[in-house]
Amino acid sequence: MKTKIRLKKKILKNLGLRVKYFRNLKGISQEALAFQIGVDRTYIGAIEQGSRSPSIYCLFIIANALDITLNELVDITIEK
């Protein structure tokens, strides 16, 4: 059970880093991205910190707002 929890945390942390990377690459603030996709800024911050697990729909909307594909956004590697 602990292994699954650790894996989930790693996945969410790496996903958050991807969102932050592409957001910074595009020069968009958390607030601007949140406004663009219709969520609160704190939700974007929580995703980037790895403390929220966004739905596939939310990830799709984020990817579109960042002008990248969903595949690019979720292309993460987890080291074991």
N, CA, C and O atoms as a Maestro MAE file, in Angstrom:
{
 s_m_m2io_version
 :::
 2.0.0
}

f_m_ct {
 s_m_title
 :::
 protein
 m_atom[320] {
  # First column is atom index #
  i_m_mmod_type
  r_m_x_coord
  r_m_y_coord
  r_m_z_coord
  i_m_residue_number
  s_m_chain_name
  s_m_pdb_residue_name
  s_m_pdb_atom_name
  i_m_atomic_number
  :::
  1 25 0.815 -1.196 0.000 1 A "MET " " N  " 7
  2 3 0.000 0.000 0.000 1 A "MET " " CA " 6
  3 2 0.861 1.265 0.000 1 A "MET " " C  " 6
  4 15 0.584 2.212 -0.737 1 A "MET " " O  " 8
  5 25 1.912 1.274 0.835 2 A "LYS " " N  " 7
  6 3 2.789 2.442 0.897 2 A "LYS " " CA " 6
  7 2 3.480 2.686 -0.438 2 A "LYS " " C  " 6
  8 15 3.726 3.831 -0.818 2 A "LYS " " O  " 8
  9 25 3.792 1.603 -1.147 3 A "THR " " N  " 7
  10 3 4.439 1.740 -2.451 3 A "THR " " CA " 6
  11 2 3.519 2.464 -3.424 3 A "THR " " C  " 6
  12 15 3.974 3.319 -4.184 3 A "THR " " O  " 8
  13 25 2.229 2.133 -3.409 4 A "LYS " " N  " 7
  14 3 1.276 2.792 -4.298 4 A "LYS " " CA " 6
  15 2 1.147 4.263 -3.965 4 A "LYS " " C  " 6
  16 15 1.052 5.094 -4.868 4 A "LYS " " O  " 8
  17 25 1.142 4.600 -2.689 5 A "ILE " " N  " 7
  18 3 1.030 5.992 -2.269 5 A "ILE " " CA " 6
  19 2 2.269 6.768 -2.705 5 A "ILE " " C  " 6
  20 15 2.165 7.890 -3.202 5 A "ILE " " O  " 8
  21 25 3.440 6.163 -2.517 6 A "ARG " " N  " 7
  22 3 4.683 6.824 -2.942 6 A "ARG " " CA " 6
  23 2 4.716 7.021 -4.450 6 A "ARG " " C  " 6
  24 15 5.161 8.062 -4.934 6 A "ARG " " O  " 8
  25 25 4.248 6.029 -5.188 7 A "LEU " " N  " 7
  26 3 4.213 6.133 -6.643 7 A "LEU " " CA " 6
  27 2 3.260 7.248 -7.079 7 A "LEU " " C  " 6
  28 15 3.581 8.030 -7.974 7 A "LEU " " O  " 8
  29 25 2.101 7.315 -6.449 8 A "LYS " " N  " 7
  30 3 1.140 8.371 -6.779 8 A "LYS " " CA " 6
  31 2 1.745 9.742 -6.516 8 A "LYS " " C  " 6
  32 15 1.589 10.653 -7.328 8 A "LYS " " O  " 8
  33 25 2.430 9.896 -5.395 9 A "LYS " " N  " 7
  34 3 3.064 11.176 -5.064 9 A "LYS " " CA " 6
  35 2 4.124 11.548 -6.094 9 A "LYS " " C  " 6
  36 15 4.231 12.708 -6.492 9 A "LYS " " O  " 8
  37 25 4.906 10.563 -6.522 10 A "LYS " " N  " 7
  38 3 5.939 10.821 -7.529 10 A "LYS " " CA " 6
  39 2 5.306 11.243 -8.861 10 A "LYS " " C  " 6
  40 15 5.778 12.174 -9.513 10 A "LYS " " O  " 8
  41 25 4.246 10.553 -9.251 11 A "ILE " " N  " 7
  42 3 3.569 10.878 -10.509 11 A "ILE " " CA " 6
  43 2 3.015 12.295 -10.447 11 A "ILE " " C  " 6
  44 15 3.216 13.080 -11.373 11 A "ILE " " O  " 8
  45 25 2.317 12.629 -9.361 12 A "LEU " " N  " 7
  46 3 1.720 13.957 -9.237 12 A "LEU " " CA " 6
  47 2 2.790 15.047 -9.174 12 A "LEU " " C  " 6
  48 15 2.611 16.122 -9.746 12 A "LEU " " O  " 8
  49 25 3.893 14.780 -8.491 13 A "LYS " " N  " 7
  50 3 4.979 15.755 -8.402 13 A "LYS " " CA " 6
  51 2 5.587 16.006 -9.787 13 A "LYS " " C  " 6
  52 15 5.816 17.152 -10.171 13 A "LYS " " O  " 8
  53 25 5.842 14.935 -10.524 14 A "ASN " " N  " 7
  54 3 6.419 15.082 -11.863 14 A "ASN " " CA " 6
  55 2 5.439 15.748 -12.827 14 A "ASN " " C  " 6
  56 15 5.847 16.547 -13.670 14 A "ASN " " O  " 8
  57 25 4.174 15.433 -12.711 15 A "LEU " " N  " 7
  58 3 3.163 16.079 -13.536 15 A "LEU " " CA " 6
  59 2 3.126 17.572 -13.232 15 A "LEU " " C  " 6
  60 15 3.063 18.398 -14.143 15 A "LEU " " O  " 8
  61 25 3.163 17.908 -11.961 16 A "GLY " " N  " 7
  62 3 3.177 19.314 -11.558 16 A "GLY " " CA " 6
  63 2 4.374 20.060 -12.105 16 A "GLY " " C  " 6
  64 15 4.261 21.210 -12.528 16 A "GLY " " O  " 8
  65 25 5.522 19.405 -12.097 17 A "LEU " " N  " 7
  66 3 6.727 20.024 -12.653 17 A "LEU " " CA " 6
  67 2 6.581 20.268 -14.152 17 A "LEU " " C  " 6
  68 15 7.080 21.267 -14.670 17 A "LEU " " O  " 8
  69 25 5.900 19.359 -14.849 18 A "ARG " " N  " 7
  70 3 5.663 19.537 -16.291 18 A "ARG " " CA " 6
  71 2 4.752 20.736 -16.544 18 A "ARG " " C  " 6
  72 15 5.012 21.555 -17.426 18 A "ARG " " O  " 8
  73 25 3.681 20.826 -15.757 19 A "VAL " " N  " 7
  74 3 2.760 21.957 -15.914 19 A "VAL " " CA " 6
  75 2 3.521 23.265 -15.680 19 A "VAL " " C  " 6
  76 15 3.407 24.206 -16.465 19 A "VAL " " O  " 8
  77 25 4.286 23.315 -14.610 20 A "LYS " " N  " 7
  78 3 5.051 24.520 -14.285 20 A "LYS " " CA " 6
  79 2 6.079 24.839 -15.374 20 A "LYS " " C  " 6
  80 15 6.242 25.998 -15.756 20 A "LYS " " O  " 8
  81 25 6.764 23.818 -15.868 21 A "TYR " " N  " 7
  82 3 7.769 24.011 -16.914 21 A "TYR " " CA " 6
  83 2 7.148 24.662 -18.153 21 A "TYR " " C  " 6
  84 15 7.645 25.674 -18.647 21 A "TYR " " O  " 8
  85 25 6.058 24.070 -18.648 22 A "PHE " " N  " 7
  86 3 5.444 24.599 -19.862 22 A "PHE " " CA " 6
  87 2 4.792 25.951 -19.620 22 A "PHE " " C  " 6
  88 15 4.784 26.801 -20.511 22 A "PHE " " O  " 8
  89 25 4.249 26.161 -18.432 23 A "ARG " " N  " 7
  90 3 3.648 27.457 -18.115 23 A "ARG " " CA " 6
  91 2 4.733 28.535 -18.124 23 A "ARG " " C  " 6
  92 15 4.538 29.604 -18.702 23 A "ARG " " O  " 8
  93 25 5.860 28.265 -17.495 24 A "ASN " " N  " 7
  94 3 6.966 29.222 -17.477 24 A "ASN " " CA " 6
  95 2 7.548 29.417 -18.874 24 A "ASN " " C  " 6
  96 15 7.912 30.533 -19.244 24 A "ASN " " O  " 8
  97 25 7.636 28.347 -19.644 25 A "LEU " " N  " 7
  98 3 8.147 28.418 -21.007 25 A "LEU " " CA " 6
  99 2 7.308 29.377 -21.853 25 A "LEU " " C  " 6
  100 15 7.837 30.109 -22.690 25 A "LEU " " O  " 8
  101 25 6.002 29.361 -21.623 26 A "LYS " " N  " 7
  102 3 5.094 30.239 -22.363 26 A "LYS " " CA " 6
  103 2 4.990 31.623 -21.741 26 A "LYS " " C  " 6
  104 15 4.364 32.511 -22.319 26 A "LYS " " O  " 8
  105 25 5.592 31.822 -20.576 27 A "GLY " " N  " 7
  106 3 5.563 33.124 -19.915 27 A "GLY " " CA " 6
  107 2 4.195 33.479 -19.350 27 A "GLY " " C  " 6
  108 15 3.800 34.645 -19.339 27 A "GLY " " O  " 8
  109 25 3.480 32.470 -18.883 28 A "ILE " " N  " 7
  110 3 2.135 32.668 -18.354 28 A "ILE " " CA " 6
  111 2 2.164 32.507 -16.841 28 A "ILE " " C  " 6
  112 15 2.768 31.562 -16.334 28 A "ILE " " O  " 8
  113 25 1.528 33.401 -16.121 29 A "SER " " N  " 7
  114 3 1.450 33.283 -14.666 29 A "SER " " CA " 6
  115 2 0.418 32.234 -14.283 29 A "SER " " C  " 6
  116 15 -0.427 31.853 -15.092 29 A "SER " " O  " 8
  117 25 0.497 31.775 -13.042 30 A "GLN " " N  " 7
  118 3 -0.515 30.849 -12.538 30 A "GLN " " CA " 6
  119 2 -1.901 31.476 -12.640 30 A "GLN " " C  " 6
  120 15 -2.869 30.822 -13.030 30 A "GLN " " O  " 8
  121 25 -1.977 32.732 -12.288 31 A "GLU " " N  " 7
  122 3 -3.254 33.438 -12.316 31 A "GLU " " CA " 6
  123 2 -3.824 33.520 -13.728 31 A "GLU " " C  " 6
  124 15 -5.019 33.305 -13.930 31 A "GLU " " O  " 8
  125 25 -2.975 33.829 -14.701 32 A "ALA " " N  " 7
  126 3 -3.437 33.928 -16.087 32 A "ALA " " CA " 6
  127 2 -3.888 32.570 -16.618 32 A "ALA " " C  " 6
  128 15 -4.902 32.475 -17.310 32 A "ALA " " O  " 8
  129 25 -3.141 31.530 -16.296 33 A "LEU " " N  " 7
  130 3 -3.519 30.190 -16.735 33 A "LEU " " CA " 6
  131 2 -4.838 29.777 -16.088 33 A "LEU " " C  " 6
  132 15 -5.724 29.242 -16.755 33 A "LEU " " O  " 8
  133 25 -4.962 30.027 -14.803 34 A "ALA " " N  " 7
  134 3 -6.193 29.688 -14.088 34 A "ALA " " CA " 6
  135 2 -7.394 30.406 -14.692 34 A "ALA " " C  " 6
  136 15 -8.445 29.799 -14.896 34 A "ALA " " O  " 8
  137 25 -7.239 31.690 -14.976 35 A "PHE " " N  " 7
  138 3 -8.329 32.461 -15.573 35 A "PHE " " CA " 6
  139 2 -8.702 31.891 -16.939 35 A "PHE " " C  " 6
  140 15 -9.880 31.772 -17.275 35 A "PHE " " O  " 8
  141 25 -7.690 31.545 -17.711 36 A "GLN " " N  " 7
  142 3 -7.905 31.025 -19.060 36 A "GLN " " CA " 6
  143 2 -8.691 29.718 -19.060 36 A "GLN " " C  " 6
  144 15 -9.493 29.476 -19.962 36 A "GLN " " O  " 8
  145 25 -8.467 28.875 -18.052 37 A "ILE " " N  " 7
  146 3 -9.150 27.574 -18.038 37 A "ILE " " CA " 6
  147 2 -10.330 27.539 -17.067 37 A "ILE " " C  " 6
  148 15 -11.023 26.526 -16.970 37 A "ILE " " O  " 8
  149 25 -10.558 28.632 -16.354 38 A "GLY " " N  " 7
  150 3 -11.731 28.720 -15.497 38 A "GLY " " CA " 6
  151 2 -11.624 28.040 -14.148 38 A "GLY " " C  " 6
  152 15 -12.599 27.485 -13.642 38 A "GLY " " O  " 8
  153 25 -10.422 28.086 -13.562 39 A "VAL " " N  " 7
  154 3 -10.234 27.544 -12.213 39 A "VAL " " CA " 6
  155 2 -9.566 28.608 -11.352 39 A "VAL " " C  " 6
  156 15 -9.136 29.643 -11.861 39 A "VAL " " O  " 8
  157 25 -9.480 28.359 -10.068 40 A "ASP " " N  " 7
  158 3 -8.813 29.278 -9.158 40 A "ASP " " CA " 6
  159 2 -7.301 29.134 -9.268 40 A "ASP " " C  " 6
  160 15 -6.803 28.047 -9.562 40 A "ASP " " O  " 8
  161 25 -6.574 30.211 -9.037 41 A "ARG " " N  " 7
  162 3 -5.119 30.198 -9.107 41 A "ARG " " CA " 6
  163 2 -4.529 29.184 -8.133 41 A "ARG " " C  " 6
  164 15 -3.517 28.550 -8.430 41 A "ARG " " O  " 8
  165 25 -5.158 29.032 -6.977 42 A "THR " " N  " 7
  166 3 -4.624 28.091 -5.989 42 A "THR " " CA " 6
  167 2 -4.689 26.650 -6.486 42 A "THR " " C  " 6
  168 15 -3.896 25.808 -6.064 42 A "THR " " O  " 8
  169 25 -5.632 26.367 -7.379 43 A "TYR " " N  " 7
  170 3 -5.726 25.017 -7.949 43 A "TYR " " CA " 6
  171 2 -4.516 24.739 -8.842 43 A "TYR " " C  " 6
  172 15 -3.947 23.648 -8.800 43 A "TYR " " O  " 8
  173 25 -4.130 25.717 -9.640 44 A "ILE " " N  " 7
  174 3 -2.936 25.557 -10.485 44 A "ILE " " CA " 6
  175 2 -1.712 25.362 -9.600 44 A "ILE " " C  " 6
  176 15 -0.882 24.494 -9.870 44 A "ILE " " O  " 8
  177 25 -1.595 26.161 -8.546 45 A "GLY " " N  " 7
  178 3 -0.476 26.021 -7.619 45 A "GLY " " CA " 6
  179 2 -0.432 24.641 -6.984 45 A "GLY " " C  " 6
  180 15 0.639 24.053 -6.834 45 A "GLY " " O  " 8
  181 25 -1.596 24.129 -6.613 46 A "ALA " " N  " 7
  182 3 -1.664 22.803 -5.993 46 A "ALA " " CA " 6
  183 2 -1.282 21.706 -6.984 46 A "ALA " " C  " 6
  184 15 -0.632 20.731 -6.608 46 A "ALA " " O  " 8
  185 25 -1.681 21.860 -8.243 47 A "ILE " " N  " 7
  186 3 -1.275 20.891 -9.272 47 A "ILE " " CA " 6
  187 2 0.238 20.919 -9.426 47 A "ILE " " C  " 6
  188 15 0.882 19.871 -9.469 47 A "ILE " " O  " 8
  189 25 0.808 22.119 -9.510 48 A "GLU " " N  " 7
  190 3 2.254 22.256 -9.696 48 A "GLU " " CA " 6
  191 2 3.040 21.713 -8.508 48 A "GLU " " C  " 6
  192 15 4.163 21.237 -8.675 48 A "GLU " " O  " 8
  193 25 2.467 21.778 -7.321 49 A "GLN " " N  " 7
  194 3 3.130 21.254 -6.126 49 A "GLN " " CA " 6
  195 2 2.945 19.751 -5.982 49 A "GLN " " C  " 6
  196 15 3.605 19.115 -5.160 49 A "GLN " " O  " 8
  197 25 2.054 19.187 -6.779 50 A "GLY " " N  " 7
  198 3 1.803 17.753 -6.716 50 A "GLY " " CA " 6
  199 2 0.832 17.356 -5.623 50 A "GLY " " C  " 6
  200 15 0.752 16.185 -5.254 50 A "GLY " " O  " 8
  201 25 0.090 18.327 -5.100 51 A "SER " " N  " 7
  202 3 -0.851 18.012 -4.026 51 A "SER " " CA " 6
  203 2 -2.290 17.836 -4.501 51 A "SER " " C  " 6
  204 15 -3.166 17.495 -3.706 51 A "SER " " O  " 8
  205 25 -2.540 18.066 -5.787 52 A "ARG " " N  " 7
  206 3 -3.862 17.831 -6.368 52 A "ARG " " CA " 6
  207 2 -3.720 16.878 -7.539 52 A "ARG " " C  " 6
  208 15 -2.707 16.875 -8.239 52 A "ARG " " O  " 8
  209 25 -4.744 16.074 -7.739 53 A "SER " " N  " 7
  210 3 -4.766 15.110 -8.826 53 A "SER " " CA " 6
  211 2 -5.811 15.559 -9.847 53 A "SER " " C  " 6
  212 15 -6.991 15.239 -9.703 53 A "SER " " O  " 8
  213 25 -5.387 16.298 -10.877 54 A "PRO " " N  " 7
  214 3 -6.352 16.832 -11.837 54 A "PRO " " CA " 6
  215 2 -6.959 15.740 -12.719 54 A "PRO " " C  " 6
  216 15 -6.329 14.719 -12.994 54 A "PRO " " O  " 8
  217 25 -8.169 15.977 -13.144 55 A "SER " " N  " 7
  218 3 -8.836 15.029 -14.044 55 A "SER " " CA " 6
  219 2 -8.189 15.090 -15.418 55 A "SER " " C  " 6
  220 15 -7.458 16.030 -15.731 55 A "SER " " O  " 8
  221 25 -8.459 14.097 -16.221 56 A "ILE " " N  " 7
  222 3 -7.934 14.076 -17.589 56 A "ILE " " CA " 6
  223 2 -8.495 15.254 -18.375 56 A "ILE " " C  " 6
  224 15 -7.810 15.817 -19.229 56 A "ILE " " O  " 8
  225 25 -9.737 15.627 -18.091 57 A "TYR " " N  " 7
  226 3 -10.346 16.790 -18.749 57 A "TYR " " CA " 6
  227 2 -9.570 18.056 -18.399 57 A "TYR " " C  " 6
  228 15 -9.261 18.864 -19.275 57 A "TYR " " O  " 8
  229 25 -9.259 18.224 -17.121 58 A "CYS " " N  " 7
  230 3 -8.514 19.403 -16.691 58 A "CYS " " CA " 6
  231 2 -7.130 19.439 -17.341 58 A "CYS " " C  " 6
  232 15 -6.678 20.497 -17.777 58 A "CYS " " O  " 8
  233 25 -6.466 18.304 -17.405 59 A "LEU " " N  " 7
  234 3 -5.153 18.246 -18.045 59 A "LEU " " CA " 6
  235 2 -5.244 18.587 -19.532 59 A "LEU " " C  " 6
  236 15 -4.361 19.247 -20.079 59 A "LEU " " O  " 8
  237 25 -6.307 18.137 -20.172 60 A "PHE " " N  " 7
  238 3 -6.522 18.444 -21.583 60 A "PHE " " CA " 6
  239 2 -6.693 19.952 -21.775 60 A "PHE " " C  " 6
  240 15 -6.115 20.534 -22.693 60 A "PHE " " O  " 8
  241 25 -7.486 20.579 -20.909 61 A "ILE " " N  " 7
  242 3 -7.718 22.020 -20.990 61 A "ILE " " CA " 6
  243 2 -6.426 22.798 -20.716 61 A "ILE " " C  " 6
  244 15 -6.142 23.791 -21.385 61 A "ILE " " O  " 8
  245 25 -5.654 22.345 -19.738 62 A "ILE " " N  " 7
  246 3 -4.372 22.989 -19.449 62 A "ILE " " CA " 6
  247 2 -3.447 22.883 -20.657 62 A "ILE " " C  " 6
  248 15 -2.821 23.866 -21.052 62 A "ILE " " O  " 8
  249 25 -3.363 21.694 -21.240 63 A "ALA " " N  " 7
  250 3 -2.503 21.493 -22.409 63 A "ALA " " CA " 6
  251 2 -2.920 22.426 -23.551 63 A "ALA " " C  " 6
  252 15 -2.071 23.044 -24.193 63 A "ALA " " O  " 8
  253 25 -4.215 22.525 -23.799 64 A "ASN " " N  " 7
  254 3 -4.694 23.424 -24.856 64 A "ASN " " CA " 6
  255 2 -4.339 24.871 -24.554 64 A "ASN " " C  " 6
  256 15 -3.926 25.608 -25.449 64 A "ASN " " O  " 8
  257 25 -4.497 25.281 -23.307 65 A "ALA " " N  " 7
  258 3 -4.175 26.656 -22.920 65 A "ALA " " CA " 6
  259 2 -2.689 26.948 -23.086 65 A "ALA " " C  " 6
  260 15 -2.300 28.079 -23.379 65 A "ALA " " O  " 8
  261 25 -1.869 25.930 -22.899 66 A "LEU " " N  " 7
  262 3 -0.417 26.092 -23.044 66 A "LEU " " CA " 6
  263 2 0.051 25.824 -24.477 66 A "LEU " " C  " 6
  264 15 1.245 25.885 -24.769 66 A "LEU " " O  " 8
  265 25 -0.890 25.529 -25.353 67 A "ASP " " N  " 7
  266 3 -0.614 25.273 -26.766 67 A "ASP " " CA " 6
  267 2 0.350 24.100 -26.954 67 A "ASP " " C  " 6
  268 15 1.277 24.154 -27.762 67 A "ASP " " O  " 8
  269 25 0.101 23.044 -26.184 68 A "ILE " " N  " 7
  270 3 0.853 21.796 -26.313 68 A "ILE " " CA " 6
  271 2 -0.151 20.652 -26.363 68 A "ILE " " C  " 6
  272 15 -1.339 20.842 -26.104 68 A "ILE " " O  " 8
  273 25 0.338 19.471 -26.696 69 A "THR " " N  " 7
  274 3 -0.558 18.319 -26.717 69 A "THR " " CA " 6
  275 2 -0.650 17.727 -25.310 69 A "THR " " C  " 6
  276 15 0.217 17.944 -24.463 69 A "THR " " O  " 8
  277 25 -1.704 16.989 -25.095 70 A "LEU " " N  " 7
  278 3 -1.858 16.289 -23.824 70 A "LEU " " CA " 6
  279 2 -0.700 15.310 -23.627 70 A "LEU " " C  " 6
  280 15 -0.203 15.145 -22.513 70 A "LEU " " O  " 8
  281 25 -0.279 14.669 -24.700 71 A "ASN " " N  " 7
  282 3 0.856 13.741 -24.617 71 A "ASN " " CA " 6
  283 2 2.118 14.436 -24.123 71 A "ASN " " C  " 6
  284 15 2.854 13.883 -23.305 71 A "ASN " " O  " 8
  285 25 2.372 15.652 -24.621 72 A "GLU " " N  " 7
  286 3 3.549 16.395 -24.169 72 A "GLU " " CA " 6
  287 2 3.459 16.702 -22.677 72 A "GLU " " C  " 6
  288 15 4.448 16.609 -21.950 72 A "GLU " " O  " 8
  289 25 2.277 17.062 -22.240 73 A "LEU " " N  " 7
  290 3 2.094 17.436 -20.848 73 A "LEU " " CA " 6
  291 2 2.299 16.260 -19.904 73 A "LEU " " C  " 6
  292 15 2.916 16.414 -18.850 73 A "LEU " " O  " 8
  293 25 1.796 15.105 -20.264 74 A "VAL " " N  " 7
  294 3 1.861 13.960 -19.351 74 A "VAL " " CA " 6
  295 2 3.022 13.012 -19.647 74 A "VAL " " C  " 6
  296 15 3.057 11.902 -19.116 74 A "VAL " " O  " 8
  297 25 3.956 13.422 -20.469 75 A "ASP " " N  " 7
  298 3 5.122 12.597 -20.790 75 A "ASP " " CA " 6
  299 2 6.106 12.654 -19.621 75 A "ASP " " C  " 6
  300 15 7.072 13.417 -19.639 75 A "ASP " " O  " 8
  301 25 5.841 11.842 -18.620 76 A "ILE " " N  " 7
  302 3 6.673 11.840 -17.415 76 A "ILE " " CA " 6
  303 2 7.360 10.490 -17.252 76 A "ILE " " C  " 6
  304 15 6.866 9.459 -17.709 76 A "ILE " " O  " 8
  305 25 8.496 10.525 -16.597 77 A "THR " " N  " 7
  306 3 9.243 9.322 -16.301 77 A "THR " " CA " 6
  307 2 9.428 9.251 -14.802 77 A "THR " " C  " 6
  308 15 9.829 10.226 -14.167 77 A "THR " " O  " 8
  309 25 9.138 8.102 -14.245 78 A "ILE " " N  " 7
  310 3 9.279 7.901 -12.810 78 A "ILE " " CA " 6
  311 2 10.452 6.942 -12.571 78 A "ILE " " C  " 6
  312 15 10.467 5.813 -13.061 78 A "ILE " " O  " 8
  313 25 11.418 7.424 -11.812 79 A "GLU " " N  " 7
  314 3 12.547 6.571 -11.465 79 A "GLU " " CA " 6
  315 2 12.168 5.679 -10.308 79 A "GLU " " C  " 6
  316 15 11.507 6.120 -9.368 79 A "GLU " " O  " 8
  317 25 12.581 4.431 -10.369 80 A "LYS " " N  " 7
  318 3 12.245 3.475 -9.310 80 A "LYS " " CA " 6
  319 2 13.328 3.375 -8.289 80 A "LYS " " C  " 6
  320 15 13.203 2.613 -7.329 80 A "LYS " " O  " 8
  :::
 }
 m_bond[319] {
  # First column is bond index #
  i_m_from
  i_m_to
  i_m_order
  :::
  1 1 2 1
  2 2 3 1
  3 3 4 2
  4 3 5 1
  5 5 6 1
  6 6 7 1
  7 7 8 2
  8 7 9 1
  9 9 10 1
  10 10 11 1
  11 11 12 2
  12 11 13 1
  13 13 14 1
  14 14 15 1
  15 15 16 2
  16 15 17 1
  17 17 18 1
  18 18 19 1
  19 19 20 2
  20 19 21 1
  21 21 22 1
  22 22 23 1
  23 23 24 2
  24 23 25 1
  25 25 26 1
  26 26 27 1
  27 27 28 2
  28 27 29 1
  29 29 30 1
  30 30 31 1
  31 31 32 2
  32 31 33 1
  33 33 34 1
  34 34 35 1
  35 35 36 2
  36 35 37 1
  37 37 38 1
  38 38 39 1
  39 39 40 2
  40 39 41 1
  41 41 42 1
  42 42 43 1
  43 43 44 2
  44 43 45 1
  45 45 46 1
  46 46 47 1
  47 47 48 2
  48 47 49 1
  49 49 50 1
  50 50 51 1
  51 51 52 2
  52 51 53 1
  53 53 54 1
  54 54 55 1
  55 55 56 2
  56 55 57 1
  57 57 58 1
  58 58 59 1
  59 59 60 2
  60 59 61 1
  61 61 62 1
  62 62 63 1
  63 63 64 2
  64 63 65 1
  65 65 66 1
  66 66 67 1
  67 67 68 2
  68 67 69 1
  69 69 70 1
  70 70 71 1
  71 71 72 2
  72 71 73 1
  73 73 74 1
  74 74 75 1
  75 75 76 2
  76 75 77 1
  77 77 78 1
  78 78 79 1
  79 79 80 2
  80 79 81 1
  81 81 82 1
  82 82 83 1
  83 83 84 2
  84 83 85 1
  85 85 86 1
  86 86 87 1
  87 87 88 2
  88 87 89 1
  89 89 90 1
  90 90 91 1
  91 91 92 2
  92 91 93 1
  93 93 94 1
  94 94 95 1
  95 95 96 2
  96 95 97 1
  97 97 98 1
  98 98 99 1
  99 99 100 2
  100 99 101 1
  101 101 102 1
  102 102 103 1
  103 103 104 2
  104 103 105 1
  105 105 106 1
  106 106 107 1
  107 107 108 2
  108 107 109 1
  109 109 110 1
  110 110 111 1
  111 111 112 2
  112 111 113 1
  113 113 114 1
  114 114 115 1
  115 115 116 2
  116 115 117 1
  117 117 118 1
  118 118 119 1
  119 119 120 2
  120 119 121 1
  121 121 122 1
  122 122 123 1
  123 123 124 2
  124 123 125 1
  125 125 126 1
  126 126 127 1
  127 127 128 2
  128 127 129 1
  129 129 130 1
  130 130 131 1
  131 131 132 2
  132 131 133 1
  133 133 134 1
  134 134 135 1
  135 135 136 2
  136 135 137 1
  137 137 138 1
  138 138 139 1
  139 139 140 2
  140 139 141 1
  141 141 142 1
  142 142 143 1
  143 143 144 2
  144 143 145 1
  145 145 146 1
  146 146 147 1
  147 147 148 2
  148 147 149 1
  149 149 150 1
  150 150 151 1
  151 151 152 2
  152 151 153 1
  153 153 154 1
  154 154 155 1
  155 155 156 2
  156 155 157 1
  157 157 158 1
  158 158 159 1
  159 159 160 2
  160 159 161 1
  161 161 162 1
  162 162 163 1
  163 163 164 2
  164 163 165 1
  165 165 166 1
  166 166 167 1
  167 167 168 2
  168 167 169 1
  169 169 170 1
  170 170 171 1
  171 171 172 2
  172 171 173 1
  173 173 174 1
  174 174 175 1
  175 175 176 2
  176 175 177 1
  177 177 178 1
  178 178 179 1
  179 179 180 2
  180 179 181 1
  181 181 182 1
  182 182 183 1
  183 183 184 2
  184 183 185 1
  185 185 186 1
  186 186 187 1
  187 187 188 2
  188 187 189 1
  189 189 190 1
  190 190 191 1
  191 191 192 2
  192 191 193 1
  193 193 194 1
  194 194 195 1
  195 195 196 2
  196 195 197 1
  197 197 198 1
  198 198 199 1
  199 199 200 2
  200 199 201 1
  201 201 202 1
  202 202 203 1
  203 203 204 2
  204 203 205 1
  205 205 206 1
  206 206 207 1
  207 207 208 2
  208 207 209 1
  209 209 210 1
  210 210 211 1
  211 211 212 2
  212 211 213 1
  213 213 214 1
  214 214 215 1
  215 215 216 2
  216 215 217 1
  217 217 218 1
  218 218 219 1
  219 219 220 2
  220 219 221 1
  221 221 222 1
  222 222 223 1
  223 223 224 2
  224 223 225 1
  225 225 226 1
  226 226 227 1
  227 227 228 2
  228 227 229 1
  229 229 230 1
  230 230 231 1
  231 231 232 2
  232 231 233 1
  233 233 234 1
  234 234 235 1
  235 235 236 2
  236 235 237 1
  237 237 238 1
  238 238 239 1
  239 239 240 2
  240 239 241 1
  241 241 242 1
  242 242 243 1
  243 243 244 2
  244 243 245 1
  245 245 246 1
  246 246 247 1
  247 247 248 2
  248 247 249 1
  249 249 250 1
  250 250 251 1
  251 251 252 2
  252 251 253 1
  253 253 254 1
  254 254 255 1
  255 255 256 2
  256 255 257 1
  257 257 258 1
  258 258 259 1
  259 259 260 2
  260 259 261 1
  261 261 262 1
  262 262 263 1
  263 263 264 2
  264 263 265 1
  265 265 266 1
  266 266 267 1
  267 267 268 2
  268 267 269 1
  269 269 270 1
  270 270 271 1
  271 271 272 2
  272 271 273 1
  273 273 274 1
  274 274 275 1
  275 275 276 2
  276 275 277 1
  277 277 278 1
  278 278 279 1
  279 279 280 2
  280 279 281 1
  281 281 282 1
  282 282 283 1
  283 283 284 2
  284 283 285 1
  285 285 286 1
  286 286 287 1
  287 287 288 2
  288 287 289 1
  289 289 290 1
  290 290 291 1
  291 291 292 2
  292 291 293 1
  293 293 294 1
  294 294 295 1
  295 295 296 2
  296 295 297 1
  297 297 298 1
  298 298 299 1
  299 299 300 2
  300 299 301 1
  301 301 302 1
  302 302 303 1
  303 303 304 2
  304 303 305 1
  305 305 306 1
  306 306 307 1
  307 307 308 2
  308 307 309 1
  309 309 310 1
  310 310 311 1
  311 311 312 2
  312 311 313 1
  313 313 314 1
  314 314 315 1
  315 315 316 2
  316 315 317 1
  317 317 318 1
  318 318 319 1
  319 319 320 2
  :::
 }
}
